[in-house]
Amino acid sequence: MIKYVCVSDLHFGAATSLMTYLHPESLKIDPQKSSAALIEWVKCLKEILSKTNSKDSPKPTLILNGDIMELALSNTNETAMSFDQFIRLIFPPNESQENWMFDPHMVFLPGNHDHHLWEKARETQYTEHIKTLPVDQRLPIPWHVTNMYKSPPSIPCEFMNGVIHRHAHLREANVRVSTMYPNYMVTNENKTKGIVFSHGHYIESLYMLMSELKTMIFPNRLLPQNIWDIEAENFAWIDFFWSTMGRSGEVGKDVEIIYNKMQDKEALLGLTNNMAESIAERMQKNAVKEMITEHSLKWILGEAAQKVANSERGFSTDVLDEKTKKGLKEFVEKPLLLQMRGEIGQVPSDLSFIFGHTHKPFEKMMVFDGFPQAVKVYNDGGWVVDTMQEQIYHGGAIILVDDNLDCVSVRMYNEGTYKVSTTEAKYDSDSHSEFFNMLSELIDCSKEPYASLCKTFNEEVRLRYKYLDKMVKG
């Protein structure tokens, strides 16, 4: 029986997302329509769940593992309407609740692109909390993270719930989303086996920029080790740049153009050169002493833009580059380990770590200091086309978890390879789990609905190549 379904990086509202409807001729989004890829994706998942879970068994919990809503590169209303298309498909009004795919209570772990939803959730939680305190009592510092080991999660995601509760049948059934951030852990009863869900943006140094700057200014200061301090120092930076631009009107639209131009070296060079020339011209007009030359400005802006452009998603020769491998190791061995020990007092001997963010799915055993044995690491990829060229490591997967806390990755596609397959992280000496064997026998790409999904994903990915080409060169 499937107990959890984990997916990340849907980026609802982004034109580059396969989950947002993009008109094949105009290359404009229509957030009031479901994309062909989303429709086929839901069909396949529904088929899997219908074969693994009986109608009488508990519905699986949907784990929305970050970057679900595109708040950096899309208008908020478009993002909300695109998310609504997803909700309509998984909780259809014309079906009884017993036929729905998921439990009414979903769990959301914000990523960098929808980080603002965590800010809203934590501020609401804090406001409600201080209402209960005596008037003369000293108020506590607002929380920056949640406990990772809490069941059931209880902090509502008001924005997602607002979209959901526009539907009367979903209000009545109390369909809702609760927020955990940035980590969520589930274990068996004796805590010897567990799974940690996390979006994973803190594995890249870019998202700890404020901490790094502070360390540069104060060289004797070490980077923060626990997740509370990491978030406290960097939340404003993440919220500003990665999670609010889509709400900035025409500026937000321009940011999307800049982001897309970062995918092409010539377009990026032209963009930064134009910015440098414009700044230099304004300095001259305003009679500002030229402390910085136009040539220097071009170099500085180019370096800054390349730092963003050269993030993990732009690395095309493996699922992780060396820098991000190091960041993953540091995140797991320090803040994650500290939080785990602090909350449950032990580290499960059998642990899986599921993250997204990079848009490059994989599964492998990885050794980390402080853990009893190798950790089963899963990346569930993403559903976004990031570049105009085919990236064979880019793709999307759904991580399924059974009631024994065994995990299987259902790889829906990689760019250039459009087939559905199953994989799991395991020790070399171990045989495949019964859960893996069951899913492998169930999925057949020559049959429906999997055959249609493969065909549709191929077409939709190519449509996004066309869109990116127009945005970059147009």
Secondary structure, 3 states (H helix, E strand, C coil): CEEEEEECCCCECCCCECCCCECCCCCCECCCCCCHHHHHHHHHHHHHHHHHCCCCCCCCEEEECCCCECCCCCCHHHHHHHHHHHHHHHCCCCCCHHHCCCCCEEEECCCCCCHHHHHHHHHHHHHHHHCCCCCCCCCCCCCCCCCCCCCCCCEECHHHHHHHCCCHHHHHCCCEEEECCCEEEEECCCCCEEEEEECCHHHCHHHHHHHHHHHHHCCCCCCCCCHHHHHHHHHHHHHHHHHCHHHCHHHHHHHHHHHHHCCCHHHHHHHHHHHHHHHHHHHHHCCCCCCCCHHHHHHHHHHHHHHHHCCHHHCCCCCCCHHHHHHHHHHHHHHHHHHHHHHHCCCCCEEEEEECCCCCCEEEEECCCCCCCCEEEEECECCECCCCCCCCCCEEEEEEEECCCCEEEEEEEECCECCCEEECCCCCCCCCCHHHHHHHHHCCCCCCCHHHHHHHHHHHHHHHHHHHHHHHHC
